[in-house]
Amino acid sequence: MDCQRVWYPTIFPDKCDGCIKFNEARCVKFCPHGVFDLRDCKAVVVNPLNCIYGCTACENICPRKAIIFPQRTSIGQSSKKDKCLLKRVRCNICNKVFWTNEDVNLCLDCRKATKIFTS
C-alpha cells in the first residue's frame, strides 16, 4: 500500500476563529508535523503533504468544528494492517499517550530529549 497518498484537512474559514478563547490556535500548537499555520487570525493548511495519512486528531480538538477530512471510503479501503494508519501508543518514559504510524515507544518530546529521534 502506498503511504504517499494525499491526505490533509480542509479548514472552513467561516468557522475558524483561531481559538480566540484559548489564546492560541489549538491545531497549530497540536500538530507535530507543521501542517497548520495561523494567518489573519485563522488556521490554514500550509504543509498539506506533511499530514499523516489516516490522522484526524486535529479534527477532534477543534472547538469550532472547522476542520474536516475526506472520507476514507472516498480514497480507498484500508485494512488494520495498513502501516500508514496511526496507532495509539503510550510513551515508555513519560507515559504520555500519543498517536504514530511509526514503530516507536517514545513520544516526540522524549525522543528529542534522549536524542534517539532521527529525521
C-alpha positions as CSV (number, residue, x, y, z in Angstrom):
1,M,0.0,0.0,0.0
2,D,1.3,3.4,-0.9
3,C,1.8,5.7,2.1
4,Q,2.2,8.7,-0.1
5,R,-1.5,9.1,-0.7
6,V,-2.8,12.7,-0.5
7,W,-4.4,13.2,2.9
8,Y,-4.9,16.5,4.6
9,P,-7.6,18.5,6.3
10,T,-9.9,21.2,5.0
11,I,-10.5,24.2,7.2
12,F,-13.7,26.2,6.9
13,P,-12.5,29.8,7.3
14,D,-16.1,30.9,8.2
15,K,-16.0,28.6,11.3
16,C,-12.4,29.1,12.3
17,D,-11.7,31.9,14.9
18,G,-8.1,31.0,15.6
19,C,-9.2,29.6,19.0
20,I,-9.5,33.2,20.4
21,K,-10.9,31.9,23.7
22,F,-7.9,29.7,24.2
23,N,-5.4,32.4,23.2
24,E,-3.8,30.1,20.7
25,A,-4.8,28.1,17.6
26,R,-5.1,24.6,19.1
27,C,-4.5,22.8,15.8
28,V,-1.3,24.8,15.1
29,K,0.1,24.0,18.5
30,F,-1.1,20.4,18.5
31,C,0.1,19.2,15.1
32,P,3.8,17.9,15.4
33,H,4.1,17.8,11.6
34,G,3.6,21.6,10.9
35,V,0.6,21.1,8.7
36,F,-1.1,24.3,10.0
37,D,-0.2,28.0,10.5
38,L,-2.1,31.0,11.7
39,R,-2.8,33.7,9.1
40,D,-5.1,36.6,9.6
41,C,-6.3,35.1,12.9
42,K,-7.4,31.9,11.1
43,A,-5.8,28.5,10.9
44,V,-4.7,27.5,7.4
45,V,-3.2,24.3,5.9
46,V,0.4,25.4,4.8
47,N,2.1,22.0,4.6
48,P,-0.6,19.5,3.3
49,L,1.9,16.8,2.4
50,N,3.2,16.7,6.0
51,C,-0.1,15.4,7.2
52,I,-0.1,11.7,8.2
53,Y,-2.4,9.5,6.2
54,G,-5.4,8.5,8.4
55,C,-4.7,11.0,11.1
56,T,-7.8,13.0,12.1
57,A,-6.7,14.1,15.6
58,C,-6.8,17.8,14.9
59,E,-10.4,17.5,13.8
60,N,-11.3,16.3,17.3
61,I,-9.5,19.2,19.1
62,C,-11.1,22.0,17.1
63,P,-13.7,23.6,19.3
64,R,-15.5,25.2,16.4
65,K,-15.6,22.1,14.2
66,A,-13.8,24.0,11.4
67,I,-11.6,21.0,10.4
68,I,-12.7,18.1,8.3
69,F,-11.0,15.3,6.5
70,P,-12.0,13.3,3.4
71,Q,-14.0,10.1,4.0
72,R,-11.7,7.1,3.9
73,T,-14.0,5.3,1.6
74,S,-13.6,8.0,-1.0
75,I,-9.8,7.4,-1.1
76,G,-9.8,3.7,-0.8
77,Q,-10.5,1.0,1.7
78,S,-7.7,0.3,4.2
79,S,-7.1,-2.7,6.5
80,K,-5.9,-2.8,10.1
81,K,-2.5,-3.9,8.9
82,D,-2.2,-0.7,6.9
83,K,1.2,0.8,8.1
84,C,0.1,4.2,7.0
85,L,-2.6,4.5,9.7
86,L,-1.9,5.8,13.2
87,K,-1.9,3.7,16.3
88,R,-2.2,4.7,19.9
89,V,1.0,4.3,21.9
90,R,2.0,5.1,25.5
91,C,5.5,6.6,25.9
92,N,7.8,4.3,27.9
93,I,9.5,7.3,29.6
94,C,6.8,9.8,30.5
95,N,3.6,7.7,30.0
96,K,2.1,10.3,27.6
97,V,-0.3,8.8,25.1
98,F,0.4,9.8,21.5
99,W,-0.5,8.7,18.0
100,T,2.0,7.5,15.5
101,N,2.4,5.4,12.3
102,E,6.0,4.6,13.3
103,D,7.2,1.6,15.2
104,V,8.3,3.6,18.3
105,N,7.5,3.5,22.0
106,L,8.8,7.0,22.9
107,C,6.9,10.3,22.3
108,L,8.4,13.0,20.2
109,D,9.5,15.0,23.3
110,C,11.2,12.1,24.9
111,R,12.9,11.0,21.6
112,K,14.2,14.6,21.3
113,A,15.4,14.7,24.9
114,T,17.2,11.4,24.6
115,K,18.5,12.2,21.1
116,I,17.1,8.8,19.8
117,F,14.9,10.6,17.2
118,T,16.3,10.7,13.7
119,S,14.7,12.8,11.0
